[in-house]
Amino acid sequence: MMKKANEKQSLYINRLSYTLYKLCGCENKKIIIFPDEAEQLPADMAEDMIKELKQKIYKKELENYVFPYLYQTDKLEEIKSIKIGQYKKIEKVKPVDTTLYVVTTDGEEYRINGNSKLLIGKTESSLQQVYEALVKAINYDKGVRLYVSDNLASISVKDQERDTYIASIIEIINAIIEIMGNKMPISWDNKYKPEHIVKLQIYINERNQDVAAKFKAVMGNAQQAQDFCTLLKAGQEHYFGLTEKE
């Protein structure tokens, strides 16, 4: 015998359909699916309907609360939440020609190419400056975040005050990313800009008042708003020791 939708599913379908009805301007009552109707659905079809209604609500909310406020040149870009890489202690660093061979205490080796873009924190640096920063980290027993690719080496030496601040901004960024369904508006020149990102406030207000209050506070401070956008971009490009995978 085919399993029918249970009470929890039917009530949820009713609530979602009513939410969609309101988002559509309360003009079409046929959108509403009443519990007794939902109870007649097969259980697997009920689950599919829940997913479909959620997606329709998400699209309609974007249509109502996001798109009208974006710049016409903006697009919604798929993005990932940001994870902060672990600090590692440096065992040794050895320069060979235009390459630095860096070994961490967990035995992992990094090769930093002197011809790639080199960053210490937010500052573009020379290979010599990176070498000196890593040697200093060894001497002072400080942890370092490293991200190394063919074209980029990002070095971040542990700084408790800065780390606490960055972590607080990233916490808000990730909350916004989740609310936005892993999409964020990006400008035509591939940048996240405070004057564009702030336009999300109306949508965030509709979804989560606590996050909205934190977001408003950050966007109301020029430096924090810029740092929000810088870290958002950095997190997607693995700059500043922020990595998707650690």
N, C-alpha and C positions, 0 to 999 in steps of 0.2 A: 504494500500500500504506500502511495506517495506521501511523503512527509509534508505537512502544511506549515505555513509561517506561524511562529509562536506569538504570544501576546506582546512580548518585548519588541520583536521585529515589526509587528503591525502598528504599534504605538509610535515607534521611531519613524516609520514610513509616513505616518500621518503628520508628525511634527515637522519632518523635513519638507513634505509637500506643502504644508501651510506656510513655512518660511519662504519657500520659492514663490508661492502665491502672493505674499506680501511684497517680495522683491520685484515682482512683475506688475505691481501697481494695483493689486486686488481687483483686476479686471476680468479674470477668467477663472470662475469657480471650479471648472473642470480639472484644474491643476491639482486641487485638493483630493487626496486619496484617504478615505475614511477607514478607521481600524477594521470594521467588518468586511470592507472590500479587500484590504491587505491580507486579512486572515485566510482568504480563499486562494492566495497564491502559494505555489510550491515553495518550500523553504529556500532552495537554491535561487529561484527567481526573485524571491524577496531580497536576498543578499545582493543580487545584481541590481535591483531597483534602488536599494540604499546607496550603492556606489554611484549609480547614474544620477540620483537626486543630489548627492553631495557635489558632484562635478558640475551640475547645472547651477547649483547655488553659488559655487565658487566663481563660475564664469559670469553669472549675473551680478555678483557683488563687485567684481572687477569692472564690469560695464557701468555699474551705478556709482561706485565710490573711488575708482582709480582712474580709468581712462579719461573721464572729463577733465581731470586736473593735471594730466601729464602734458609736457611739452610735445608738440606735434612731431618733433624729430626724435623723441624717445622711443625706445622699444623695450619690451619686457624680456629680459635675458634669463635663461635657466642658470641657476647657480647652486652651490653646495654650502652647507653650514661650515663654519671655520673651526678647526681644532688647533690647539696650540701644542707645538712639538715639545718634547721633553728636553730638559737641560742635560747635557752630558759633560763629564770632566774630560779634559784633554790630557792624554798620556804623553804625546810628543808631537812636534811639528818639524818637518824637515823640508827646506827649500832645495829644489833641484831644477836648475835653469829657470824656466818660467812657470813652474808648477810647485805647489805646496802639497806635501803629503802629510795629512793630519790623521793621527790615530787616537781614538777615544779610549777611555779606560775599559769599555766593554768589548774592546778588540776590533771595532769597526774602523775601516780606513776610508778617508775622503780624499779625493784629488781635486785641488782647487786650481783651475786653469787661469793663469794670469791674464790671458786674452779675453776672458769672459767679463761680464759686468760684476763688479765686486761691491757689496754693500756691508757696512758695519752699522747695524741699526737701520736708520733711514738715510745714512750718508754714503754717497758713492766714494769709494776709496781705492787706493793703489794696492798692489800685491804686498809691498813692503809694509803698509799700514795694517793690512790683514795679518801678516806674519807677526808684527809687533803686538797686536791685540790678542792673538792666540798665545803668544809667549807670556804676556802679562796675565792672562787668565790662568795659565799653568802656575806661575809664580805666586799668585794670590788665591789659588785653589778655587777659582770661580767656575760655575757651570756656564756652558755655551750652547745655544741652539744653532744648529747648522742646517742649511739647505743648500745642496750643491747639484747643479745640472750642467749640461754642456755649455750653456750660455750665461749662467748666473751662479754666483756663490753669495749666500746671505748669512751673515754672522751676527748673532745677538748675544751679548754678554749679560749675565744675570744682573738685574737691577730691580730690587724688590718694589720700590715705589712706582717705577714705570710699569713693571709687570702687573701690579695690582690694578693700575689705571687701564692698561690695555685689556686685561681680563674682564673688567667691568663693561667696557665698550663692546667687546666681542660677545658678551652675554646678551646684550641688547640686540646686537646685529643678528645673532642666531635666532632670537625670539621673533624678530621681524621677518627673517627668511622663512621660518616655519609658518607664520601667519600668512605670508604671501605665497605659500605653496611652492617654495623654492624658485621664485622669480623675483627679479628686481629691475626697476627702470634704469636703463643706461642710455647716455646721450649718443648722438650721431658720431662723436669723435671717441667713442669707447671709454667714456669716463663716467664715474659716479659723482654727481655734483650735489652739494647741500641744498641748493635752491630747487633741484628736481626731486631729490629724495624726500624733502619735507612735505611734498604734496601727498605722501602716503598717509599723513596724519588722520585724515577723515576716515580712511578705510581701517586703520589700526584702531581708531576709536570705536568702530562698529564691532570689532572682533574681540578686543581685550583691553579693558580700561586700565589695568595695572601697567601693561607694557606700553600703552599709549602715553601714560603719564611720564614714564622714563624716557620714551622716545622724544616727547615734547621738550623735556628738560635738556637733553643732549642737543637737539636741533636749535634750541634757544641760545646756545652758547657757541659762538662762531668757531672757536678753536676745537671744541669737542665735535661739532658738526663736521668740520674738515677731517678730523681724525677718524670719525665714523666712516667717511667715504674712503679715506686712505687705507684703513684696515680692511674694509670690504673688498676693495680692489686687490690689496695685498693677499688676502686670504684666498682669492680665486687664482692668483698667479704664483702662490707659494713664496712670496717675498717675506722679508723680515723674520725668517725662522718659523713662520706659520705654515703648517703643513696639513694636508688632508689625511695623511697616513703616517702614523708614528708607531 
